[in-house]
Amino acid sequence: MTYTQKYYATKKAKDLGLTLEEYLVRKSGQVMEPKVPQVIDFGKVVKLDHININSNMLKINKTGLVLDTIFSYEGGVPVGTNIMATGDPGVGKTTVLLHTLASLQLKNPNLKCLFVCAEMSKIQMFKYTQRFPIFGNLETIFTSDFMNYNSKEVIEQLFKKGYDYILIDSIVEVLESVKEDASMSQSQAEKWLVDLCVEHNEANNELGKYTSFLLIQQVTKAGVFVGSNKIKHITDAHMELKREGEREGGGTYIMFSKNRNGQAGIKFTYQLNNQDIHYGTLVEEKEEEEDGEYSLNS
C-alpha cells in the first residue's frame, strides 16, 4: 500500500468509525476474527500499607556538594530514581551533571557509576578532564567507539552489568543511534528507553543495583523539551539549568520544576569558569539568606 493509499484508507476508516485494520478487512470481504480479551492478573493491586519495599530501594548517596540539599529532602541523590536535566546549549548541563556523578563516585568508592558519552569525542573529553580532573575517576563509554555494533545491544549489555548511577548525555543522540541501528521509529525508541530505565530502576541487572539515571535532554531555542512526553513521565525530577536575562543579572541557576524526592522552585545559582564551579543558594521566599559556595577544586 502506498502512502497515498494508506492516507485515504485511514481517512475512510475514521469516517466509518473503524480502525484501519477493520476497514481493510471489511473492504476485502474477509471475516475478522473476534479478539479474545486478555486475562489480566490483578494480584498486584494492594493497599498502600502492604507495599513490599526492599530497604535498599530507600538508600540515598551524598555527593558532598551543596546540591545534595536540592536533590532530596534527606540530602543526597536517591537510588532507583530518574532525573531529567534540560537547559539551553552552553548553560553547563554536562559540566554540572558530570560534577555530580564524579562527586558521588569520589565520596562513595564502592558505587558503580557510568557516563554514557554520546556527544563528545575522546579528545574533547580528554581536554575537558584536563580542566576538571575530578571527572577522570568516571567509567565512561564513548558511543562513537561502538559504531560497528548495534547500539541498542551495546547499551543493553553494558547496563545489564549493573550500575548505581548512569549519566546519559544526551537522550537525543542515544535515541538517534538506536533508531538507525535497530530500525525503530521515534516512538518505539522512546518506549525502549523508558522500559530500560524502569528495568534497572527495579534492580533487574546482574548486581541487583537499583539504578538511578541522570538524563540530559536538549531543548529548542524557545526552551521547549525535545521529543514526546513519554520520557518525562518516568522522571521523578526535572532539573532545569537556566540563564537569567540581562535585566536580572545574566547569571546561571539550577531549579527543579518537579521533584518527587525534594523541594521544587528553589533557585541554586552557579558560576562556571575555566576550572571551577561555584555554587550559591537563593531561596526565592528568603532572598535575604546568605549564599553558600562550593569550588570544584576544593
C-alpha positions as CSV (number, residue, x, y, z in Angstrom):
1,M,0.0,0.0,0.0
2,T,1.4,3.4,-1.0
3,Y,1.5,6.3,1.4
4,T,-1.4,7.9,-0.6
5,Q,-3.5,4.8,-0.4
6,K,-2.9,4.4,3.3
7,Y,-3.8,8.0,3.9
8,Y,-7.2,7.8,2.1
9,A,-7.9,4.4,3.7
10,T,-7.2,5.8,7.2
11,K,-9.4,8.7,6.5
12,K,-12.2,6.5,5.2
13,A,-11.9,4.2,8.2
14,K,-12.1,7.1,10.6
15,D,-15.3,8.3,8.8
16,L,-16.8,4.9,9.4
17,G,-15.7,4.7,13.0
18,L,-13.3,1.8,12.2
19,T,-9.7,1.1,12.8
20,L,-7.6,0.9,9.6
21,E,-7.3,-2.9,10.1
22,E,-11.1,-3.3,10.4
23,Y,-11.7,-1.2,7.3
24,L,-9.2,-3.2,5.2
25,V,-10.7,-6.5,6.3
26,R,-14.2,-5.2,5.5
27,K,-13.1,-3.9,2.2
28,S,-11.5,-7.3,1.3
29,G,-14.7,-9.2,2.2
30,Q,-12.8,-11.3,4.8
31,V,-14.3,-12.1,8.2
32,M,-12.3,-10.6,11.1
33,E,-11.7,-12.9,14.0
34,P,-13.2,-11.6,17.3
35,K,-10.5,-10.5,19.7
36,V,-10.3,-12.6,22.9
37,P,-10.0,-10.3,26.0
38,Q,-6.6,-10.7,27.6
39,V,-6.6,-12.4,31.0
40,I,-5.2,-9.8,33.5
41,D,-3.7,-10.7,36.9
42,F,-4.8,-8.0,39.4
43,G,-2.8,-9.6,42.2
44,K,-0.5,-6.6,42.3
45,V,-3.4,-4.3,43.3
46,V,-2.8,-3.9,47.0
47,K,-3.3,-1.5,49.9
48,L,-0.6,1.1,50.3
49,D,0.5,-0.2,53.7
50,H,1.0,-3.6,52.1
51,I,3.6,-2.5,49.6
52,N,6.7,-4.6,49.8
53,I,9.7,-2.3,49.7
54,N,13.3,-3.5,49.9
55,S,15.3,-1.3,52.3
56,N,18.0,-1.0,49.5
57,M,15.4,0.9,47.4
58,L,15.4,3.7,50.0
59,K,19.2,4.5,50.0
60,I,20.5,8.0,49.5
61,N,24.0,8.7,48.4
62,K,25.7,12.0,49.0
63,T,27.9,14.0,46.6
64,G,29.3,16.2,49.3
65,L,28.1,19.2,47.3
66,V,25.6,21.8,48.4
67,L,23.5,20.3,45.6
68,D,22.7,17.4,47.9
69,T,20.1,19.7,49.6
70,I,18.1,20.1,46.4
71,F,18.2,16.6,45.1
72,S,16.2,15.2,48.1
73,Y,14.8,16.1,51.5
74,E,17.3,13.7,53.1
75,G,20.3,15.4,51.3
76,G,21.7,13.3,48.5
77,V,20.8,11.5,45.3
78,P,18.3,8.6,45.8
79,V,18.7,5.3,44.2
80,G,16.2,3.9,41.7
81,T,15.2,7.3,40.5
82,N,15.3,9.2,37.2
83,I,16.4,12.8,37.0
84,M,15.9,14.8,33.8
85,A,18.2,17.8,33.1
86,T,17.4,20.3,30.5
87,G,18.7,23.7,29.5
88,D,20.0,25.9,26.7
89,P,23.2,25.0,24.9
90,G,26.3,26.3,26.7
91,V,24.5,26.7,30.1
92,G,26.6,23.9,31.7
93,K,24.4,20.8,31.8
94,T,27.2,18.4,31.0
95,T,29.6,20.0,33.4
96,V,27.2,20.2,36.4
97,L,25.9,16.6,35.9
98,L,29.4,15.2,35.4
99,H,30.4,17.0,38.6
100,T,27.5,15.5,40.4
101,L,28.3,12.0,39.1
102,A,32.1,12.3,39.7
103,S,31.4,13.6,43.3
104,L,29.2,10.6,44.0
105,Q,31.9,8.3,42.9
106,L,34.6,10.1,44.8
107,K,32.7,10.3,48.1
108,N,31.4,6.7,47.7
109,P,34.2,4.5,46.2
110,N,32.0,1.4,46.4
111,L,29.5,2.8,44.0
112,K,29.5,1.9,40.3
113,C,28.9,5.0,38.2
114,L,28.8,5.2,34.4
115,F,29.0,8.1,32.0
116,V,27.4,7.4,28.6
117,C,29.1,10.0,26.3
118,A,27.2,10.3,23.1
119,E,28.0,13.9,22.2
120,M,31.7,14.4,22.8
121,S,34.7,12.7,21.2
122,K,37.6,11.2,23.2
123,I,39.8,14.1,22.6
124,Q,37.2,16.6,23.6
125,M,36.6,14.7,26.9
126,F,40.4,14.4,27.4
127,K,40.6,18.2,27.2
128,Y,37.6,18.5,29.5
129,T,39.2,16.2,32.1
130,Q,42.4,18.3,32.0
131,R,40.2,21.3,33.0
132,F,38.3,19.3,35.6
133,P,40.5,16.4,36.9
134,I,37.7,15.1,39.2
135,F,35.9,13.7,36.0
136,G,38.8,11.3,35.5
137,N,37.5,8.8,38.0
138,L,34.4,8.0,36.0
139,E,33.9,4.8,34.0
140,T,32.9,6.1,30.5
141,I,31.6,4.7,27.3
142,F,32.1,6.6,24.1
143,T,29.3,5.5,21.8
144,S,31.5,6.5,18.8
145,D,33.8,3.6,19.7
146,F,30.9,1.1,19.0
147,M,29.7,2.3,15.7
148,N,30.3,-1.1,14.1
149,Y,27.9,-2.7,16.6
150,N,24.1,-2.4,17.2
151,S,23.9,0.5,19.7
152,K,20.8,-0.9,21.3
153,E,22.5,-4.2,22.1
154,V,25.7,-2.4,23.3
155,I,23.7,-0.3,25.8
156,E,21.5,-3.2,27.0
157,Q,24.5,-5.5,27.5
158,L,26.5,-2.8,29.3
159,F,23.7,-1.7,31.6
160,K,23.0,-5.4,32.4
161,K,26.3,-5.5,34.3
162,G,24.7,-3.3,37.0
163,Y,25.4,0.3,37.9
164,D,24.3,2.6,40.8
165,Y,24.2,5.8,38.7
166,I,24.2,6.3,35.0
167,L,24.5,9.7,33.3
168,I,23.4,9.8,29.6
169,D,24.5,12.7,27.5
170,S,22.3,13.1,25.7
171,I,19.0,11.3,25.2
172,V,18.6,12.7,21.7
173,E,21.9,11.3,20.5
174,V,21.3,7.8,22.0
175,L,17.8,7.6,20.5
176,E,19.1,8.6,17.1
177,S,21.6,5.8,17.1
178,V,19.1,3.2,18.4
179,K,16.5,4.2,15.8
180,E,19.1,3.8,13.0
181,D,20.7,0.5,14.2
182,A,17.5,-1.2,15.3
183,S,15.2,0.2,12.6
184,M,12.9,1.7,15.2
185,S,10.6,4.7,15.0
186,Q,10.9,7.6,17.4
187,S,8.0,6.3,19.4
188,Q,9.5,2.8,19.6
189,A,12.9,4.0,20.6
190,E,11.5,6.2,23.3
191,K,9.5,3.3,24.7
192,W,12.6,1.2,24.6
193,L,14.5,3.8,26.7
194,V,11.6,4.1,29.2
195,D,11.4,0.3,29.6
196,L,15.2,0.1,30.0
197,C,15.2,2.8,32.8
198,V,12.4,1.1,34.6
199,E,14.0,-2.3,34.3
200,H,17.2,-1.0,36.0
201,N,15.4,1.2,38.5
202,E,13.9,-2.1,39.7
203,A,17.4,-3.7,40.0
204,N,16.9,-6.1,37.1
205,N,20.7,-6.4,36.4
206,E,23.5,-8.8,37.3
207,L,24.4,-7.0,40.6
208,G,20.9,-6.2,41.7
209,K,21.6,-2.4,41.6
210,Y,18.6,0.0,41.9
211,T,20.0,2.2,39.2
212,S,19.4,5.9,39.1
213,F,19.6,7.7,35.8
214,L,20.7,11.3,35.1
215,L,19.3,12.1,31.7
216,I,20.4,15.1,29.8
217,Q,17.9,16.3,27.2
218,Q,18.0,19.0,24.7
219,V,15.5,21.9,24.3
220,T,14.6,24.0,21.4
221,K,15.5,27.7,21.1
222,A,12.2,28.5,22.7
223,G,13.1,26.3,25.6
224,V,10.7,23.5,24.7
225,F,11.5,20.0,25.6
226,V,12.7,17.9,22.6
227,G,10.7,14.7,22.0
228,S,7.5,13.4,23.4
229,N,6.4,13.3,27.0
230,K,7.0,9.5,27.4
231,I,10.4,10.0,28.9
232,K,9.1,12.9,31.0
233,H,6.5,10.7,32.6
234,I,9.1,8.3,34.1
235,T,11.2,11.0,35.6
236,D,11.0,11.7,39.4
237,A,12.6,15.1,39.0
238,H,13.1,17.7,36.3
239,M,16.2,19.7,36.8
240,E,16.3,22.9,34.7
241,L,19.6,24.8,34.2
242,K,18.8,28.4,33.1
243,R,20.4,31.7,32.3
244,E,18.8,34.8,33.6
245,G,18.1,37.8,31.3
246,E,20.5,40.8,31.4
247,R,17.9,42.7,33.4
248,E,18.1,40.1,36.2
249,G,21.9,40.0,36.1
250,G,22.6,37.4,33.4
251,G,23.6,34.7,35.9
252,T,23.0,30.9,35.7
253,Y,21.0,28.9,38.1
254,I,19.5,25.4,38.7
255,M,15.9,24.9,39.6
256,F,13.8,21.8,40.0
257,S,10.4,22.4,38.3
258,K,9.4,18.9,39.5
259,N,10.9,16.9,42.3
260,R,9.2,14.0,44.0
261,N,12.2,13.5,46.3
262,G,12.7,17.0,47.4
263,Q,11.7,20.6,47.1
264,A,11.0,22.3,43.8
265,G,11.0,26.0,42.9
266,I,14.3,26.8,44.7
267,K,17.0,28.6,42.7
268,F,20.6,27.4,43.1
269,T,22.9,29.8,41.4
270,Y,26.2,28.5,39.9
271,Q,29.0,30.0,38.0
272,L,31.4,28.2,35.7
273,N,34.9,29.3,34.9
274,N,37.8,27.6,33.3
275,Q,38.5,25.1,36.1
276,D,35.8,25.7,38.8
277,I,32.1,25.6,39.5
278,H,31.0,27.9,42.3
279,Y,27.6,27.2,43.7
280,G,25.4,29.5,45.7
281,T,21.9,29.2,47.1
282,L,19.0,31.6,46.5
283,V,15.6,30.6,48.1
284,E,13.1,32.9,46.4
285,E,10.9,33.2,49.5
286,K,14.0,34.2,51.6
287,E,16.1,36.4,49.5
288,E,18.0,37.8,52.5
289,E,19.5,34.4,53.2
290,E,23.3,34.3,52.7
291,D,24.6,32.4,49.8
292,G,26.7,29.2,50.3
293,E,29.6,28.5,47.9
294,Y,31.4,25.4,46.7
295,S,34.5,25.3,44.5
296,L,35.1,22.3,42.2
297,N,38.8,22.1,43.2
298,S,38.0,22.3,47.0
